[in-house]
Amino acid sequence: MLKAISPIDGRYHSRTTSLQSYFSEYALIKYRVLVEIKYLQSLCEADIEQLKELKPHIAALDSIINEFNEASAQRIKAIEATTNHDVKAVEYYIKEEMEKLGYSQFGEWVHFALTSQDINNTATPLSLKDYLTEVYQPALRLLITELRDVAKRYEAIPMLARTHGQPASPTSVGKEFFVFVERLQAQEESLLALPIKAKFGGATGNFNAHKVSLPQIDWKLFADQFVSSLGLSRSQYTTQIAHYDDLAAIMHNLSRINTILIDLARDIWTYISMDYFKQKVVKNEVGSSAMPHKVNPIDFENAEGNLGLANSLFSFLATKLPISRLQRDLTDSTVLRNLGVPFAHTAIAFSSISKGLGKLELNPTKLKQDLEDNWATVAEAIQNILRREGYPKPYEALKTLTRGNQIITDTVIRNFIESLDVQDDIKAELRAITPHNYVGYQNLP
């Protein structure tokens, strides 16, 4: 791994191994084999006269999928070295395996009437669907759960808010974390609603070879049912390749999730720099090669960097894939081979954020001190109660008191309250307001 070109397969290899089953060269070959076998089995189910003798034995073809391993993939790569065509190599491999099973007479029905992109543009969406379902969405939900746990833990802890970087009406630590829970949940719902489509329609999307060979079959219906059986939906009108608009939508959605997480990472980084949070010290770790005291927020910095890199690639994929010259060019194939790369950087970021959250320790002393040092923040509360009571120009009165260089303390606020021409019960109400309890609603779902 020390000679890996990319840190995905080098430094961060242990964090990205789960992607190998979905986005590696091996995975792409395996998914191609799966689609070819499932297609052949579906042809048998279509009551094609020439396949009636194979139909009772289609379950035996599952062994070609179930027993597929690295040696199988290596055999296909060896065939590809001769054919110089990756999908044709898969076809020849399956024919070899069918011969071993005793079904060589049906070999020419492998890849019947298809173009390579019928396989590629079904295999790749299928691998993406499986990754999103089996790996990505569980990881995202786990991260959301971790954030929710942090939010609930600190829901009653008041904190000075900052708008434009300046002291603002107090909030709670928990609520600020829950902001990200809500945002991520909304984007997860959006992601789940997006269809994942396959292209399946022959050389230029019109079922030309299918229709001329077996005109009695409704090939559009056949393809719809076949693609649906794989858990995908079929694009009805395509060129030789998928138009990828659905993948672009998914990439944009994933990018939005990552952008939210960048926002989270930067906020937590800032809270750490403000001393609102400490980080648990790991005994043998080193924060700086020069400064022994440092405990750097490296997990959130790592996450931010990897999320940014992932988003650059998601953005490129979303803008490039839907564009093709006329009925096709090869650029989509080259680009799609990198589909797993932004997911890998995202996976690294997820694990870094999770690790960072686990190291956070609240510093209540600093939180309380910042609130105590900013009594000016209760000015909003005072002026709105005075508005309620019909007091003349309360905003202007509080502006004159608080805006500028004067240090606003508890005493300054209390003296101001005593100077007001209002009833004693209103003064008592105003005196009860402090930066520590002026936080609005704190209860979280």
C-alpha positions in Angstrom: 0.0 0.0 0.0 3.0 2.3 0.4 3.3 2.6 -3.3 -0.4 3.3 -4.0 -0.8 6.4 -6.1 -4.0 7.5 -4.4 -4.4 7.7 -0.6 -7.8 5.9 -1.1 -5.8 2.7 -1.7 -2.9 3.7 0.4 -3.1 5.8 3.6 -6.9 5.4 3.9 -7.1 1.8 2.6 -8.6 0.5 5.8 -11.5 3.1 5.6 -12.4 2.3 2.0 -12.3 -1.4 1.7 -16.1 -1.6 1.7 -16.2 0.2 -1.7 -14.2 -2.6 -3.4 -17.3 -4.8 -3.7 -19.1 -2.1 -5.7 -16.7 0.1 -7.6 -13.5 -1.8 -8.3 -12.6 -3.4 -11.6 -13.4 -6.7 -10.0 -16.8 -5.5 -9.0 -17.6 -4.0 -12.4 -16.8 -7.3 -14.1 -18.9 -9.3 -11.5 -21.9 -7.0 -12.0 -21.5 -7.4 -15.8 -21.6 -11.2 -15.4 -24.7 -10.9 -13.2 -26.6 -8.8 -15.7 -25.7 -11.1 -18.6 -26.8 -14.2 -16.7 -30.0 -12.5 -15.4 -30.8 -11.4 -19.0 -30.2 -15.0 -20.4 -32.5 -16.4 -17.7 -35.2 -13.8 -18.6 -34.9 -14.8 -22.2 -35.6 -18.3 -21.2 -38.7 -17.2 -19.3 -40.0 -15.4 -22.4 -40.9 -18.7 -24.0 -38.5 -18.4 -26.9 -38.8 -21.6 -28.9 -35.0 -22.0 -29.3 -34.5 -21.8 -25.5 -37.3 -24.2 -24.3 -34.8 -26.9 -23.5 -32.7 -24.6 -21.4 -35.6 -23.1 -19.5 -35.9 -26.0 -17.0 -32.2 -25.6 -16.1 -31.9 -21.8 -15.7 -31.3 -22.1 -12.0 -28.1 -23.9 -12.8 -26.8 -20.7 -14.4 -26.8 -19.0 -11.0 -23.7 -21.0 -10.2 -21.8 -18.7 -12.7 -22.7 -15.8 -10.5 -22.5 -17.5 -7.1 -19.1 -19.1 -7.7 -17.6 -16.0 -9.3 -14.3 -15.0 -7.7 -11.0 -13.3 -8.4 -9.8 -16.2 -10.5 -13.0 -15.7 -12.6 -12.2 -12.0 -13.0 -8.6 -12.8 -13.9 -9.8 -15.2 -16.6 -12.0 -12.4 -18.1 -9.1 -10.0 -18.0 -7.0 -12.6 -19.9 -9.7 -12.9 -22.5 -9.8 -9.1 -22.7 -6.1 -9.0 -23.5 -7.0 -10.7 -26.8 -10.3 -9.2 -27.6 -9.4 -5.6 -26.4 -13.0 -5.3 -25.5 -14.1 -5.7 -21.8 -17.8 -6.7 -22.3 -17.0 -9.1 -25.2 -14.6 -10.8 -22.8 -17.4 -11.3 -20.3 -19.5 -12.8 -23.0 -16.8 -15.3 -24.0 -16.2 -16.2 -20.4 -19.9 -17.0 -19.8 -19.8 -19.2 -22.9 -16.9 -21.1 -21.5 -18.7 -21.6 -18.2 -21.9 -22.7 -20.0 -19.8 -25.3 -21.9 -18.6 -26.6 -18.5 -22.2 -26.9 -17.4 -23.1 -28.7 -20.6 -25.1 -25.9 -22.2 -22.7 -24.9 -25.0 -25.5 -25.2 -27.6 -27.2 -22.2 -26.1 -24.0 -20.1 -26.0 -25.1 -17.7 -28.8 -28.0 -16.5 -26.6 -25.5 -14.9 -24.3 -25.5 -11.1 -25.0 -28.3 -11.7 -27.6 -29.1 -8.5 -29.6 -27.4 -6.4 -27.0 -24.8 -3.6 -27.1 -22.1 -3.3 -24.5 -23.9 -0.3 -22.9 -26.9 -2.4 -22.2 -24.7 -4.3 -19.8 -22.6 -1.4 -18.6 -25.5 1.0 -18.1 -27.3 -1.7 -16.1 -24.3 -3.0 -14.2 -23.1 0.4 -13.0 -26.5 1.7 -11.8 -27.0 -1.7 -10.1 -23.7 -1.4 -8.2 -24.5 2.2 -7.3 -27.9 1.1 -6.0 -26.4 -1.7 -3.9 -23.7 0.6 -2.5 -26.2 3.3 -1.6 -28.6 0.8 0.0 -26.0 -1.5 1.8 -23.2 0.9 2.7 -23.8 4.6 2.2 -27.3 5.1 3.6 -26.6 3.0 6.8 -23.4 5.1 7.3 -25.3 8.4 6.8 -28.0 7.3 9.2 -25.4 6.3 11.8 -23.8 9.7 11.5 -27.2 11.4 11.8 -27.9 9.3 14.9 -24.5 10.3 16.4 -25.3 14.0 15.8 -28.8 13.5 17.3 -27.2 12.0 20.4 -24.8 15.0 20.8 -27.8 17.3 20.3 -29.9 15.6 23.0 -26.9 15.4 25.4 -26.5 19.2 25.2 -30.0 20.4 24.6 -30.2 22.2 27.9 -26.8 23.8 27.7 -27.1 27.6 26.8 -24.5 29.0 24.5 -23.8 32.5 23.1 -24.8 32.6 19.4 -22.8 34.6 16.9 -24.2 36.1 13.8 -21.7 37.8 11.5 -19.2 36.6 14.0 -20.7 39.0 16.6 -22.5 38.1 19.9 -26.1 37.4 19.3 -29.2 36.1 21.1 -28.2 33.0 23.1 -29.0 29.5 21.8 -28.4 26.0 23.1 -25.5 23.7 22.1 -28.0 20.9 21.4 -30.1 23.0 19.1 -27.2 24.0 17.0 -26.2 20.4 16.4 -29.8 19.5 15.7 -29.8 22.0 12.9 -27.5 19.6 11.0 -29.7 16.6 11.9 -32.7 18.2 10.3 -30.8 19.3 7.2 -29.2 15.8 6.7 -32.6 14.1 7.2 -34.2 16.3 4.5 -31.4 15.5 2.0 -31.6 11.8 2.9 -35.3 11.8 2.1 -34.6 13.6 -1.2 -31.9 11.0 -2.1 -34.3 8.1 -1.4 -36.9 9.6 -3.7 -34.5 9.7 -6.7 -34.8 6.9 -9.2 -31.8 4.9 -10.4 -32.2 4.1 -14.0 -30.8 1.7 -16.5 -30.4 1.9 -20.3 -31.5 -1.3 -22.0 -32.6 -1.1 -25.7 -29.9 -2.4 -28.1 -27.3 -0.7 -30.2 -29.0 2.8 -30.5 -31.9 2.3 -28.0 -34.5 1.1 -30.5 -34.4 -2.7 -30.0 -33.5 -3.0 -33.7 -31.9 -6.4 -33.4 -34.4 -7.7 -30.9 -37.4 -6.7 -33.1 -36.1 -8.0 -36.3 -35.0 -11.3 -34.8 -38.1 -12.1 -32.6 -40.9 -9.7 -33.7 -43.5 -11.6 -31.7 -42.1 -10.4 -28.4 -42.9 -7.1 -26.9 -39.3 -6.1 -26.2 -40.2 -2.8 -24.5 -42.3 -4.6 -22.0 -39.7 -7.3 -21.7 -36.9 -4.8 -21.0 -39.1 -2.9 -18.5 -39.8 -6.0 -16.5 -36.2 -7.2 -16.7 -34.7 -4.0 -15.4 -37.4 -3.7 -12.8 -36.5 -7.2 -11.5 -33.1 -5.8 -10.8 -34.5 -3.0 -8.6 -34.0 -0.3 -11.3 -36.2 1.6 -13.6 -35.6 1.8 -17.4 -35.1 4.9 -19.4 -37.5 4.6 -22.3 -35.8 6.7 -25.0 -32.0 6.7 -25.2 -29.1 6.7 -27.6 -26.6 3.9 -27.4 -25.8 5.0 -23.8 -27.8 6.2 -20.8 -28.4 9.9 -20.7 -27.3 9.8 -17.0 -29.6 12.6 -15.9 -30.7 10.5 -13.0 -27.1 9.9 -11.9 -26.5 13.7 -12.2 -29.4 14.3 -9.8 -28.0 11.7 -7.4 -24.5 13.3 -7.6 -26.0 16.7 -6.8 -27.9 15.3 -3.9 -24.8 13.7 -2.5 -22.9 16.9 -3.0 -25.5 18.8 -0.9 -25.1 16.3 1.9 -21.4 16.8 1.8 -21.8 20.5 1.8 -23.9 20.3 4.9 -21.1 18.2 6.5 -18.5 20.7 5.5 -20.6 23.4 7.3 -20.8 21.1 10.3 -17.0 20.4 10.3 -16.2 24.1 10.1 -18.6 25.0 12.9 -17.2 22.4 15.2 -13.7 23.4 14.3 -14.6 27.0 15.3 -16.2 25.9 18.6 -13.0 24.1 19.4 -10.9 27.1 18.6 -13.3 29.2 20.8 -12.6 26.7 23.6 -16.3 25.7 23.8 -15.1 22.1 23.3 -12.0 20.3 24.4 -10.8 17.2 22.7 -10.1 13.9 24.5 -6.4 13.3 24.7 -5.0 10.1 23.3 -2.0 9.3 25.4 0.6 8.5 22.6 -0.7 10.8 19.9 1.2 13.9 18.9 -0.6 17.1 18.0 2.4 19.1 16.7 6.0 18.1 15.9 7.1 21.4 17.5 4.5 22.3 20.1 3.9 19.5 22.7 0.7 21.1 24.1 -1.3 21.0 20.9 -4.4 18.9 20.4 -5.5 19.8 16.9 -9.0 19.3 15.5 -7.5 17.1 12.7 -10.6 14.9 12.3 -12.8 17.8 11.2 -10.0 19.2 9.0 -9.6 15.8 7.4 -13.3 15.5 6.8 -13.5 19.0 5.3 -10.7 18.3 2.9 -12.1 14.9 1.8 -15.7 16.3 1.4 -14.4 19.1 -0.7 -12.5 16.8 -3.0 -15.5 14.4 -3.2 -17.7 17.4 -4.2 -15.4 18.4 -6.9 -15.7 15.0 -8.4 -19.5 14.7 -7.9 -19.8 18.1 -9.6 -17.7 17.0 -12.5 -19.7 13.7 -12.9 -23.0 15.6 -12.7 -22.0 18.0 -15.5 -20.1 15.7 -17.7 -22.1 12.4 -17.8 -25.3 13.9 -19.4 -23.3 15.1 -22.4 -22.4 12.9 -25.3 -21.7 13.4 -29.0 -24.7 12.3 -31.0 -25.6 8.7 -30.3 -22.5 8.1 -28.1 -18.8 8.6 -27.5 -16.5 6.9 -25.1 -16.0 9.6 -22.6 -18.7 8.4 -20.3 -17.1 5.0 -20.0 -13.8 6.6 -19.0 -15.4 8.8 -16.4 -17.7 6.2 -14.9 -14.7 4.1 -13.9 -14.0 6.8 -11.3 -17.5 6.7 -9.8 -16.2 5.1 -6.6 -13.6 7.8 -6.0 -15.9 10.5 -4.6 -17.7 7.9 -2.6 -14.3 6.8 -1.1 -13.5 10.4 -0.1 -17.0 10.7 1.4 -16.5 7.5 3.4 -13.2 8.8 4.8 -14.9 12.0 5.8 -17.8 10.2 7.5 -15.4 8.2 9.6 -13.4 11.3 10.5 -16.5 13.2 11.6 -17.6 10.2 13.7 -14.2 9.9 15.3 -14.1 13.7 16.0 -17.5 13.7 17.6 -16.4 10.9 19.9 -13.5 13.0 21.1 -15.5 16.2 21.9 -15.8 17.2 25.6 -17.9 20.3 26.5 -16.2 23.1 28.3 -19.1 24.6 30.4 -16.8 27.1 32.1 -16.0 28.8 28.9 -19.6 28.7 27.7 -20.9 30.3 30.9 -18.1 33.0 30.9 -19.0 34.0 27.3 -22.6 34.4 28.3 -21.7 36.4 31.4 -19.5 38.7 29.3 -22.3 39.5 26.9 -25.2 40.9 28.8 -25.9 43.1 25.8 -27.6 40.1 24.2 -30.7 40.5 26.5 -31.4 43.9 24.9 -33.5 42.1 22.4 -35.7 40.6 25.1 -36.0 43.8 27.0 -37.0 45.9 24.0 -39.7 43.4 22.9 -41.3 43.3 26.3 -41.3 47.1 26.3 -42.9 47.0 22.9 -45.6 44.7 24.3 -46.2 47.3 27.0 -46.4 50.2 24.6 -43.3 51.8 25.9 -42.1 54.7 23.6 -39.3 53.8 21.2 -37.8 50.9 23.2 -35.5 49.8 20.3 -33.9 53.2 20.2 -33.5 53.3 24.0 -31.7 49.9 24.0 -29.6 50.8 20.9 -28.4 53.9 22.7 -27.5 51.9 25.8 -25.8 48.9 24.1 -24.4 49.8 20.7 -20.8 51.1 20.8 -17.8 50.6 23.0 -19.5 50.6 26.4 -19.0 47.3 28.3 -22.5 46.0 29.1 -22.6 44.1 32.4 -25.3 42.8 34.7 -25.1 46.0 36.6 -25.5 48.2 33.5 -28.6 46.3 32.5 -30.2 46.4 35.9 -29.6 50.1 36.3 -31.2 50.6 32.9 -34.2 48.6 34.0 -34.6 50.6 37.2 -34.6 53.8 35.2 -37.6 52.7 33.1 -41.0 54.3 33.7 -42.8 51.0 34.0 -44.6 49.1 36.7 -42.7 47.1 39.3 -44.0 43.8 38.0 -42.6 44.6 34.6 -39.3 45.5 36.1 -39.2 42.2 37.9 -40.0 40.4 34.7 -37.1 42.2 33.0 -34.7 41.5 35.8 -35.4 37.8 35.6 -33.9 37.7 32.1 -30.2 36.8 31.8 -27.9 35.6 29.0 -28.0 32.2 30.6 -31.8 31.7 30.4 -32.7 33.8 27.4 -32.5 30.8 25.0 -36.0 30.3 23.6 -37.1 26.7 23.2 -34.6 24.1 24.2 -36.5 20.8 24.0 -35.6 18.7 20.9 -37.5 15.8 19.4 
